[in-house]
């Protein structure tokens, strides 16, 4: 199961306390102050990775804390600073602080964002010495590390999004266009989470789960996957050639996209008649003619996964 929304708490490490200490040697029993400073607490970072399942670990672990800095030591020794905590999240993740309302995004693999700064180590009494205070008892406690309550939402970053009603042939097409090997079956809602595949020329294609009328209100797989369409550069409307009314299918999906976010209707699109092997040449021509009467400026293509040339023709249209 794809986990694409989580709420977690992250805490940076606290700074170590400064030390109160005095130097003692056999020949110098009244040595001066030598309490060292505390070490700094560890920071918390998010790092982007090219793995859409990377949020799955947050299903069971909801809190993450970096280690604290060590307290200061004798002989003016500074306590060890803690290592930073690095948390991997998928590229395409939007991060929102639930209290401050700050928002960040991870868009590239290897991108690193500081989410919580570690506390600063406190000063030891060696730092408080002076001509008038040669035996200071003062010291500082380390400061607390930053804490945040965060909401993480994955929005897939893909060049091309395949959309359509259930059983429109999207998953089969993805497997044919890319090296993906997504699950296929002859019943609706086979695809329960987005599938990704890469083309030979480096484009990322997302097969987005079947939408139905009312999806933007949460019906069917609903709004859970509509958000993943927002980042795609091109939308491919997959319309099954054996549908009772291909034009109505297209208008249903367009309505759901526009109801969720009107900006989706401005994306570059291809209207694709899938499963053309299930209809005659004359029936396919009639379908395309009907669509062109309504969609004068759209690219309308037919494709069958059993027709190599039709698949290659579709690939040539992928210029994003």
C-alpha positions as CSV (number, residue, x, y, z in Angstrom):
1,X,0.0,0.0,0.0
2,X,1.3,3.4,-0.9
3,X,1.6,5.7,2.1
4,X,1.3,9.3,0.8
5,X,0.1,11.2,3.8
6,X,1.6,11.1,7.3
7,X,1.8,13.2,10.5
8,X,5.0,13.0,12.5
9,X,6.9,14.8,15.2
10,X,10.6,15.6,14.9
11,X,12.8,16.9,17.7
12,X,16.4,18.1,17.4
13,X,18.8,17.2,20.2
14,X,19.3,19.3,23.3
15,X,22.6,21.0,24.0
16,X,24.8,19.6,26.7
17,X,25.2,21.5,30.0
18,X,28.4,23.3,30.8
19,X,30.4,21.9,33.7
20,X,31.5,23.5,37.0
21,X,35.0,22.2,37.8
22,X,38.3,23.3,39.2
23,X,41.8,22.3,38.3
24,X,43.6,20.2,40.9
25,X,47.2,19.0,40.8
26,X,49.6,17.8,43.4
27,X,51.6,20.9,43.3
28,X,48.7,23.2,42.6
29,X,45.8,22.4,44.9
30,X,44.0,25.7,44.3
31,X,43.9,25.6,40.5
32,X,41.5,27.8,38.6
33,X,38.2,26.9,37.0
34,X,38.3,24.4,34.2
35,X,34.7,23.3,33.6
36,X,34.2,22.8,29.8
37,X,31.3,23.7,27.5
38,X,28.5,21.3,26.6
39,X,28.3,20.0,23.0
40,X,25.6,20.9,20.6
41,X,22.5,18.8,20.0
42,X,22.0,17.1,16.7
43,X,20.0,18.7,13.9
44,X,17.2,17.0,12.0
45,X,17.3,17.0,8.2
46,X,15.0,15.7,5.5
47,X,16.8,14.2,2.4
48,X,15.0,13.5,-0.9
49,X,15.2,10.0,-2.4
50,X,13.8,8.6,-5.7
51,X,11.5,6.1,-3.9
52,X,7.8,6.7,-3.7
53,X,7.4,4.2,-0.9
54,X,9.8,6.0,1.4
55,X,6.9,7.3,3.6
56,X,5.9,3.7,4.5
57,X,8.2,3.7,7.5
58,X,6.1,6.4,9.1
59,X,3.1,4.1,9.4
60,X,4.5,2.8,12.7
61,X,7.1,5.3,13.7
62,X,5.7,8.7,14.4
63,X,8.4,10.4,16.4
64,X,12.0,11.1,15.5
65,X,14.6,12.6,17.8
66,X,18.2,13.5,17.3
67,X,20.6,12.8,20.1
68,X,21.6,15.3,22.7
69,X,25.0,16.9,23.1
70,X,27.3,15.7,25.8
71,X,27.9,17.8,29.0
72,X,31.2,19.6,29.4
73,X,34.2,17.9,31.1
74,X,37.1,18.7,33.3
75,X,40.3,20.3,32.0
76,X,38.2,22.7,29.8
77,X,37.0,19.8,27.6
78,X,34.0,20.5,25.4
79,X,31.4,17.8,25.4
80,X,30.9,15.9,22.1
81,X,28.3,17.3,19.8
82,X,25.7,14.9,18.6
83,X,25.4,13.5,15.1
84,X,22.7,15.0,12.9
85,X,19.6,12.9,12.2
86,X,18.8,12.5,8.5
87,X,15.4,11.3,7.4
88,X,14.8,10.1,3.9
89,X,11.5,11.1,2.2
90,X,10.3,10.8,-1.5
91,X,10.9,13.5,-4.0
92,X,7.6,15.3,-4.5
93,X,6.9,15.5,-0.8
94,X,5.3,18.7,0.5
95,X,6.1,19.3,4.2
96,X,3.9,21.5,6.4
97,X,4.5,22.6,10.0
98,X,1.2,22.2,11.7
99,X,1.8,25.0,14.1
100,X,3.8,27.7,12.3
101,X,2.1,26.8,8.9
102,X,5.5,27.0,7.2
103,X,5.7,24.9,4.0
104,X,8.7,23.2,2.3
105,X,9.0,20.9,-0.7
106,X,11.5,18.2,-1.7
107,X,11.8,18.1,-5.4
108,X,15.1,16.4,-6.2
109,X,17.0,13.3,-5.1
110,X,19.7,14.4,-2.7
111,X,18.1,17.7,-1.8
112,X,18.5,18.4,1.9
113,X,16.4,20.6,4.2
114,X,17.1,21.5,7.8
115,X,13.9,20.9,9.7
116,X,14.9,21.3,13.3
117,X,18.0,23.0,14.7
118,X,19.8,21.3,17.6
119,X,20.2,23.1,20.9
120,X,23.4,24.9,21.7
121,X,25.8,23.6,24.4
122,X,26.0,25.6,27.6
123,X,29.2,27.3,28.8
124,X,31.2,25.8,31.6
125,X,32.5,27.8,34.5
126,X,35.9,28.3,32.8
127,X,34.1,30.8,30.5
128,X,33.0,32.9,33.5
129,X,36.4,33.5,35.1
130,X,37.6,37.1,35.6
131,X,40.0,39.1,37.6
132,X,37.3,39.7,40.2
133,X,35.8,36.2,40.1
134,X,38.5,33.6,40.1
135,X,36.3,30.8,41.4
136,X,33.1,31.1,39.4
137,X,30.3,28.7,40.1
138,X,28.3,29.9,37.2
139,X,27.6,27.7,34.2
140,X,24.9,27.4,31.5
141,X,22.5,24.7,30.8
142,X,22.3,23.6,27.2
143,X,19.3,25.0,25.2
144,X,16.5,22.7,24.0
145,X,16.4,21.5,20.4
146,X,13.7,22.6,18.1
147,X,10.6,20.5,17.9
148,X,8.0,20.4,15.0
149,X,4.8,18.6,14.3
150,X,4.8,18.0,10.6
151,X,2.3,16.9,7.9
152,X,4.0,15.2,4.9
153,X,2.1,14.8,1.7
154,X,3.5,13.0,-1.3
155,X,2.6,14.4,-4.7
156,X,4.2,12.4,-7.4
157,X,6.6,14.1,-9.8
158,X,6.0,12.6,-13.2
159,X,6.2,14.0,-16.7
160,X,3.1,12.3,-18.0
161,X,0.0,11.1,-16.2
162,X,-2.3,8.4,-17.5
163,X,-5.9,9.1,-16.4
164,X,-9.2,7.5,-17.2
165,X,-12.1,5.5,-15.9
166,X,-11.5,2.0,-14.4
167,X,-10.5,-0.6,-16.9
168,X,-9.4,1.9,-19.6
169,X,-6.1,0.0,-20.1
170,X,-3.8,2.5,-18.4
171,X,-1.7,-0.1,-16.6
172,X,-1.2,-2.3,-19.6
173,X,-0.2,0.7,-21.6
174,X,2.3,1.8,-18.9
175,X,3.9,-1.7,-19.0
176,X,4.2,-1.4,-22.7
177,X,5.6,2.1,-22.8
178,X,8.1,1.6,-20.0
179,X,10.0,-1.1,-18.1
180,X,7.3,-1.2,-15.4
181,X,5.6,-4.5,-14.5
182,X,2.5,-3.3,-12.7
183,X,-0.3,-5.6,-11.8
184,X,-3.1,-6.1,-14.4
185,X,-6.4,-7.8,-14.1
186,X,-9.8,-7.8,-16.0
187,X,-11.8,-6.1,-13.3
188,X,-12.2,-2.5,-12.1
189,X,-9.9,-0.8,-9.6
190,X,-7.1,-3.3,-10.2
191,X,-4.7,-0.3,-9.6
192,X,-5.0,0.7,-6.0
193,X,-2.0,3.0,-6.0
194,X,0.0,5.0,-8.6
195,X,2.5,3.1,-10.7
196,X,5.6,4.7,-12.2
197,X,7.7,3.8,-15.2
198,X,10.5,5.4,-17.1
199,X,10.8,5.6,-20.9
200,X,13.9,5.0,-22.9
201,X,14.4,8.8,-23.3
202,X,14.1,9.4,-19.6
203,X,10.5,10.5,-19.2
204,X,8.6,9.4,-16.1
205,X,5.0,8.1,-16.7
206,X,2.5,7.7,-13.9
207,X,-0.5,5.4,-14.1
208,X,-3.0,7.0,-11.8
209,X,-5.8,4.9,-10.4
210,X,-9.2,4.8,-12.1
211,X,-11.4,7.8,-11.5
212,X,-15.2,7.8,-11.4
213,X,-17.8,10.5,-11.4
214,X,-17.7,12.2,-8.0
215,X,-14.0,11.4,-7.5
216,X,-13.2,15.0,-6.4
217,X,-15.6,14.5,-3.5
218,X,-14.0,11.3,-2.4
219,X,-16.0,8.7,-4.3
220,X,-14.2,5.6,-5.5
221,X,-10.5,6.0,-5.0
222,X,-11.3,9.7,-5.0
223,X,-9.3,12.7,-4.0
224,X,-6.5,10.5,-2.6
225,X,-5.0,10.2,-6.1
226,X,-6.2,13.4,-7.9
227,X,-3.5,15.3,-6.1
228,X,-0.8,13.2,-7.9
229,X,-1.9,14.7,-11.2
230,X,-1.0,18.3,-10.2
231,X,2.7,17.9,-10.9
232,X,2.4,16.1,-14.3
233,X,3.4,18.1,-17.3
234,X,1.1,16.3,-19.7
235,X,-2.1,14.4,-19.2
236,X,-3.1,11.4,-21.4
237,X,-6.8,10.7,-21.3
238,X,-7.2,6.9,-21.8
239,X,-10.6,6.1,-23.3
240,X,-11.5,2.4,-23.9
241,X,-12.6,1.8,-27.5
242,X,-15.2,-0.7,-26.3
243,X,-16.9,1.9,-24.1
244,X,-20.6,2.6,-24.6
245,X,-19.9,6.3,-24.9
246,X,-16.3,7.4,-25.2
247,X,-17.1,11.2,-25.3
248,X,-19.0,10.9,-22.1
249,X,-16.1,9.1,-20.5
250,X,-13.8,11.9,-21.5
251,X,-16.1,14.6,-20.2
252,X,-16.5,12.7,-16.9
253,X,-12.8,12.7,-16.3
254,X,-12.4,16.4,-17.4
255,X,-15.2,17.4,-15.0
256,X,-13.5,15.6,-12.1
257,X,-10.1,17.2,-12.9
258,X,-11.6,20.7,-13.1
259,X,-13.6,20.3,-9.9
260,X,-10.5,19.3,-8.0
261,X,-8.3,22.0,-9.5
262,X,-9.2,24.2,-12.6
263,X,-5.5,24.5,-13.4
264,X,-5.4,20.8,-14.4
265,X,-7.6,21.7,-17.4
266,X,-4.8,23.9,-18.8
267,X,-2.2,21.1,-19.0
268,X,-1.1,19.8,-22.3
269,X,-3.2,16.7,-23.2
270,X,-3.5,13.8,-25.5
271,X,-6.8,12.0,-26.0
272,X,-6.0,8.3,-26.4
273,X,-8.4,5.6,-27.6
274,X,-7.1,2.4,-26.0
275,X,-7.9,-1.3,-26.7
276,X,-8.4,-0.5,-30.4
277,X,-7.9,-4.2,-31.1
278,X,-11.4,-4.7,-29.7
279,X,-13.2,-2.7,-32.4
280,X,-13.3,-2.7,-36.2
281,X,-11.4,-0.1,-38.2
282,X,-14.8,1.5,-39.1
283,X,-15.9,1.7,-35.5
284,X,-12.5,3.3,-34.5
285,X,-12.9,5.9,-37.3
286,X,-16.4,6.8,-36.0
287,X,-15.1,7.2,-32.5
288,X,-12.3,9.5,-33.5
289,X,-14.7,11.5,-35.7
290,X,-17.1,12.0,-32.9
291,X,-14.3,13.1,-30.6
292,X,-12.9,15.5,-33.1
293,X,-16.2,17.3,-33.5
294,X,-16.1,18.1,-29.8
295,X,-12.3,18.3,-29.3
296,X,-11.1,20.3,-32.3
297,X,-7.6,21.2,-30.9
298,X,-6.7,18.0,-29.0
299,X,-4.4,15.3,-30.3
300,X,-6.6,12.2,-30.7
301,X,-4.8,8.8,-31.2
302,X,-5.7,5.2,-31.2
303,X,-3.5,2.6,-29.6
304,X,-3.4,-1.1,-28.9
305,X,-0.7,-2.8,-26.9
306,X,-0.7,-5.5,-29.6
307,X,0.0,-3.0,-32.3
308,X,3.7,-2.0,-32.2
309,X,3.4,0.9,-34.6
310,X,0.5,2.5,-32.6
311,X,2.6,2.4,-29.4
312,X,5.6,3.9,-31.2
313,X,3.4,6.7,-32.6
314,X,2.2,7.5,-29.1
315,X,5.8,7.7,-27.8
316,X,6.6,10.2,-30.5
317,X,3.9,12.5,-29.1
318,X,5.6,12.6,-25.7
319,X,7.3,16.0,-25.9
320,X,7.0,17.6,-22.5
